[in-house]
Every structure is written in structure tokens, then in C-alpha cells.
């Protein structure tokens, strides 16, 4: 089983919204910078509440968000 890698999702959000860093990303979606780091390095799975926060901030379909995580 291949572990999920949220890099693609986070990198796509940063690129699309022209953010400068993970700190900007964390402010945009309302998640602490420490949690963004934990998600990126696989120390914490992305939960449904975070997916919904990303959806609310980007208005991207949940399906697209999940595809970018996997």
C-alpha cells in the first residue's frame, strides 16, 4: 500500500493562488503551520475537516481535492 502524499494538493493550491509559502497556505485554509508540516511529511493524515476547510477556501470539488491527495 502506497501512503498518501499531500504534496501535490498543497503545491497546487500554492501555485493556483500564488501563495509564497506553507505559512500562507495555513492562513488561507485555517490550519496551523505545524499541521501543514505534519501533513506534508506523513506524520498526520488529512482528515475530513481539513478537506472541507480546503474546499471552503478554494471552492474546489471534494473529488478533485481527494484526487490530488492520492
KEKE-3310 file (N, C-alpha, C; in steps of 0.2 Angstrom, whole numbers, plus 5000, padded with zeros to 4 digits):
npx = (5004:5003:5008:4998:5001:5001:5008:5006:4993:4994:5005:4998:4988:4996:5002:4991:4985:4995:5003:5015:5021:5021:5016:5008:4998:4993:4986:4977:4968:4965:4973:4985:5002:5011:5003:5002:5015:5016:5006:5012:5024:5019:5016:5004:4988:4977:4962:4944:4939:4949:4949:4937:4939:4949:4941:4931:4939:4945:4935:4935:4930:4926:4930:4941:4950:4953:4958:4970:4976:4979)
npy = (4994:5011:5025:5040:5056:5072:5082:5086:5091:5102:5109:5113:5121:5132:5136:5139:5150:5158:5159:5162:5153:5138:5144:5154:5146:5139:5150:5153:5141:5139:5131:5126:5131:5121:5109:5108:5105:5093:5086:5086:5078:5066:5063:5065:5061:5068:5074:5073:5086:5095:5093:5098:5111:5115:5114:5124:5136:5136:5132:5121:5106:5092:5079:5082:5087:5076:5068:5074:5072:5059)
npz = (5000:4995:5004:5006:4998:5001:4995:4982:4982:4991:4984:4972:4977:4982:4970:4962:4969:4970:4982:4994:5003:5014:5026:5022:5015:5026:5033:5024:5023:5036:5045:5057:5054:5059:5058:5044:5040:5047:5039:5026:5028:5031:5045:5050:5046:5033:5038:5037:5041:5037:5024:5020:5025:5015:5004:5007:5006:4993:4985:4977:4970:4981:4976:4967:4976:4984:4974:4972:4984:4984)
capx = (5000:5007:5005:4995:5006:4998:5012:5003:4987:4997:5008:4994:4985:5001:5003:4985:4983:5001:5005:5023:5024:5016:5013:5002:4993:4990:4982:4971:4964:4964:4976:4991:5008:5014:4999:5003:5021:5014:5003:5017:5029:5016:5016:4997:4983:4972:4955:4938:4938:4954:4947:4931:4942:4952:4935:4928:4944:4946:4929:4937:4926:4929:4933:4947:4955:4954:4962:4976:4980:4981)
capy = (5000:5017:5030:5046:5061:5078:5087:5088:5096:5109:5113:5115:5127:5137:5138:5142:5156:5162:5160:5162:5148:5134:5148:5157:5141:5138:5155:5153:5136:5139:5126:5128:5129:5114:5104:5108:5101:5086:5083:5085:5073:5060:5062:5066:5060:5074:5072:5076:5093:5098:5093:5103:5118:5117:5115:5131:5141:5136:5131:5116:5100:5087:5074:5085:5088:5069:5065:5077:5069:5052)
capz = (5000:4995:5008:5003:4998:5000:4992:4975:4984:4994:4979:4968:4980:4982:4963:4959:4972:4971:4989:4995:5007:5018:5031:5018:5014:5033:5035:5019:5025:5044:5049:5059:5050:5061:5055:5037:5040:5048:5033:5021:5030:5033:5052:5052:5040:5032:5040:5033:5042:5033:5017:5020:5025:5009:4999:5008:5005:4986:4981:4973:4972:4985:4972:4965:4982:4986:4969:4972:4989:4982)
cpx = (5004:5004:5003:5001:5002:5002:5009:4997:4990:5001:5004:4990:4990:5002:4997:4984:4989:5003:5012:5025:5018:5012:5007:4996:4989:4985:4976:4966:4962:4967:4983:4997:5011:5010:5001:5010:5020:5011:5008:5022:5026:5015:5008:4993:4979:4965:4950:4938:4943:4952:4941:4934:4945:4946:4932:4933:4945:4940:4930:4932:4930:4933:4940:4952:4957:4959:4969:4980:4982:4985)
cpy = (5006:5022:5037:5051:5068:5084:5090:5093:5102:5113:5116:5121:5133:5140:5142:5149:5160:5164:5159:5156:5144:5139:5152:5152:5140:5143:5155:5147:5135:5134:5128:5126:5122:5108:5103:5104:5094:5082:5081:5079:5067:5058:5062:5065:5066:5071:5076:5084:5097:5099:5098:5110:5120:5118:5122:5136:5141:5135:5125:5110:5095:5082:5076:5085:5081:5066:5068:5075:5062:5052)
cpz = (5000:4999:5004:5003:4996:4997:4986:4977:4986:4988:4974:4970:4980:4975:4961:4962:4973:4978:4989:4999:5011:5023:5028:5017:5021:5035:5030:5021:5032:5047:5051:5055:5052:5058:5047:5036:5042:5043:5028:5022:5032:5040:5054:5045:5039:5033:5036:5034:5038:5026:5016:5020:5019:5004:5000:5006:4997:4982:4976:4975:4976:4982:4970:4971:4984:4981:4970:4979:4988:4976)
residu = (UNK:UNK:UNK:UNK:UNK:UNK:UNK:UNK:UNK:UNK:UNK:UNK:UNK:UNK:UNK:UNK:UNK:UNK:UNK:UNK:UNK:UNK:UNK:UNK:UNK:UNK:UNK:UNK:UNK:UNK:UNK:UNK:UNK:UNK:UNK:UNK:UNK:UNK:UNK:UNK:UNK:UNK:UNK:UNK:UNK:UNK:UNK:UNK:UNK:UNK:UNK:UNK:UNK:UNK:UNK:UNK:UNK:UNK:UNK:UNK:UNK:UNK:UNK:UNK:UNK:UNK:UNK:UNK:UNK:UNK)
# end
